[in-house]
Amino acid sequence: MTETLFKAACIQLASGSNVNANLLEAQRLIEHATREGARLVVLPENFAYMGAKCQDMLKISEQDNDGPIQHFLSQISQKLGIWLVGGTIPITTDSKQKLRAACLLYDDKGQRVVRYDKMHLFDVNLVESDEQYAESETIEPGDNLCVVDTPFGKLGLSVCYDLRFPEMYRAMLDQGMELLVLPAAFTAMTGAAHWDALLRARAIENLSFVLAAAQGGFHISGRKTWGHSMIVDPWGNKLAEQTSGNGPVIAEINREFLDATRRNFPSLQHRRIHCK
């Protein structure tokens, strides 16, 4: 049975290159959120490790279904009795030079429910801030959408740069998506320009709740991430936001509001073009 009223939390971090330290901070904030009543918790992209460059993730990549980061996610979700979205972690591939950026969902028994591999890779040149990113040199893109049944409704998984591709969310909507989660590590420049607008747009156009957990702060590479983790309702209202610094963003999710919004403003039924 789907819960009609529950609390969800997005964890904001400024992760570094020490995996153990990052996991301890993540645990502290997850425990904080659960004490406040959160039943669904979302961690940001690269929550366990942010190195000097993307290739550094190869050093801490794990075999699928094995490794200390995955064990941490399983153990903490079971210990606290929560559903946990494990941001992204690097999972090995057949190539020693490539990995998958995997977003893992664990249930309240510590069992892994599903794995989503980031589909859209951040290969850009930000002239204004003199930043260059080429995720495709290290990351192998996923090729499957992920919408899964949970006690909170149909949950769609996506990661960071995916946010810029509305056709992805339309396809997820066709699979029944009601809540979408977005672990992210938006740059400070692109975050200031587009983060708020894109998150609210995805919520409004899909009449879905959006749970966006972000990296926010300075990292070992010298990179600054935007932060502003937030939870947005289907009408585009920001229910909670953490502008900067580490912390949990917590809000009450009302499924009756989602159902009423879709019923009273049936734009999803008025679609004339569908993604295939």
N, C-alpha and C positions, 0 to 999 in steps of 0.2 A: 504494500500500500504506500502511495506517495505521500510524504509529509507536506502538509499545507503551510506550515509555519515553522521556520528553523533559522538558526544563525549560521552565517558563513563568514570566513575570514580570509583575507589575502595578507601574506607576510611580505614585508618590504625589508630588503637587506642591501648591504654594500659589500658583497663577498670579495675575499682576497684569494691568495694562493695556498693557504693552509687549510686543507680539507677538514681536519679535526676541529679547528677553531670555527670554521663556517658551520659545521654540523652542530656544534654546541650552541652557537647563537641561534640557529634555526630551531633547535629543540626548545630553547628558552622561550622563544616567541610563540611557537606552536602551543606550548604548555600555557602561556599567558592567554592565548586565544581560547583554548578549551576551558580554562577557568571562567572565562566570560560567557561560556555557553556555546561556542562554535562547534558545529557538528560536521561541517565541510570546510577544509582548510586547503589553501592553494599557496605553493611556494613559487618564487620567481625563477626565471630562466637562469641556468648556471649557478644555482643556489649553493652548490657544494664547492665550486671552484671557478675563479676568474683569474686566469693567468695573464702574463704579459702579452701573449698573442694567441690566436685561435689554435695554432698547432700544439700549444702546450697541453691542451686537453687530451691529446693522445697518450700522455704519460699516466693519466689517471683513469683512462677508459676501462670499462668493465665488460665482462662477458654477460650476455643476456641472462637474467635471472640469477646472477651471482655477483658478489662483490660487496664491499663495506657500505657504499652509499645506498645500494638497493636494500641491504639488510637493515640499515638505519630506518629507511622509509617503512619497511614492513613492521619493524619492532615498535616504532613510535605510534603508528596508526593502531596497532593491536593494543599497546599499553594504554593509550588514551581513549580507545573506542571511537575513533573518528574516521571519516573518509578523507583521504589525503591525496592531493595532486602534487606529484613530485617534480614540479618545475621542469627542468631538463637535466639529464645526465648523459655523459658520453658513453655510448655502447659500441663495442668493436664491430667491425665488418670483416669481410674476407680479405680486404686490403689493409696492410699495416699503415698506410698513409691516410686512411679515411675512417671516419666514425659516423654514427648516427646520433643526432640530438634527440633523445627519447624523452617523452613526457609520459610518466607512469602514474596510473591511478590505483590506489590501494583502498580496500574496504576496511570496515571497523574490526575485522578479524585478522588484519595484517596480510590478507591475500591480495595478490595483484589481480586487478580486474581487466585492465587493458593497457596497451602500449600504443602511443601515437608518436610517429617520427616526423619532426619538423619538415614541412614540404617546401616552403619558400625560403631561399637562402639570401642573406644580406650581402650582396656584392655591389658596393656603391663607393663613389668618391665624393666626399663632402668638402667641396672647395672652400666654403666659408670658414670652416674650422680646421682645415688641413688634416682631415681624417680619411683613411682608406680602409675598406673592409672587403674581404674576399672569402666569405665562409665556404664557398664551394670548393676552395682548394683543400679543405680539411673535412668538410661535412658532406655526407652523401644524403641527398634529399629523400624523404619518404614519399610514398605515392598512394596512400590510403587515407581517406577521411575517417574520423572516429567520433561516433555518437553512441553513447552507452546508457542503458537503463540504470538508474540509481534510486535510492529511497527519496531523493529530492526532485526527481524528474529526469528527463532525458538530457544528459550532459554532453556537450560538444567540446572537444579538446583542440586547442590551437596554440601557436607559439609566436610571439613577437612579430616578426616581419609578415607573418600570415595576415595580420590585421589589415594590411593594405589591399587585400584581394577579396572584395565583397562577394564575388562569385563562389568562393569557397564556402562562405557562410550560408548563401542561398542553397547550395547543394546539401549542407548540413541540415538546414531547415527542412528540406525535403525528406530527411531521415528522422524528423521529429524533434529537432533540437529545441529546448526550452531555456536552458542555461548554457552559456558558453564561458569557458575559462581561458585566460590568456596569461601564462607566465611570460615575462618579457625582460629585456635589458635595453630599452630604448636609449639612444644617445641623448645627451643634453640638448643638442641643437634640434634634432628631429622631434624630440619629445616636446620641446617648447612650442614648436610649430604645429604639430599634428596630433599628438597623443590624445588630448581631451576630445578633440573633434571626431577622431576616428572611433574611439570607444563609444561615445554617445551615438554616433551614426550607426554602428553595428547593433547597438541595443534598440534604437528606434526603428530601423528598417526591418529588423527581424522580430520585433516585439518580444525580446528575450532579455533575461537578466545577464549582465556581463560582470565577471569577476576577474579583475586584472591585477596580478601580483608582479611588482616590478623591482628591479635593481635600482637603488637610488643613492648615489654618492660617488666618491673617488676610489679608483681601483689601482692596482699595482702597475698597470700598463700606462697610467697617466690619464686614462679614459674617465670621463665623468658621465654617469648615467642619470636619467631624468627623474626617476622616482614617480611620485604622484600615483601610487597604487590606489585603486578605487573599485567600488562596487556601484553599478549603475542599474536602474530598474528599466522595464520595457518602455517607459515613456520618456526615457533619457534623463531622468533625475539622478543626480549623484547622491547615493545614500550614505556614503562614507568615503573619506580620502585621507591619505597620508602624504603630505607634500614632500617632506624630506626626512632623512634619518630612518634608522631601523625601527620597526614596530609592526603590530598587527592592525589591519583595517577590518573592522567588524560591523556587520549590518544584519538586520533581520530580513529574511527573504519570505515574502508572502505570495504563495502560489495562487491564492484567490485573486490577488491583484493582477497577476499575469493572465489568468483565465478571463477575468472581466475585461481587461484591456483588449485582448484578442477578440472577444465576443462583441464588445461595443464599438471597436474601431477595426473592422475586419479587412484591413488592407492586404493581409496575406492571402485572403480568398479572392482578391481582385487582380492577382498576378496574371499577365498574359504571356509572359516569356518565362520558361523554366530552364534551369541548368541541367545538363545531361552528363 
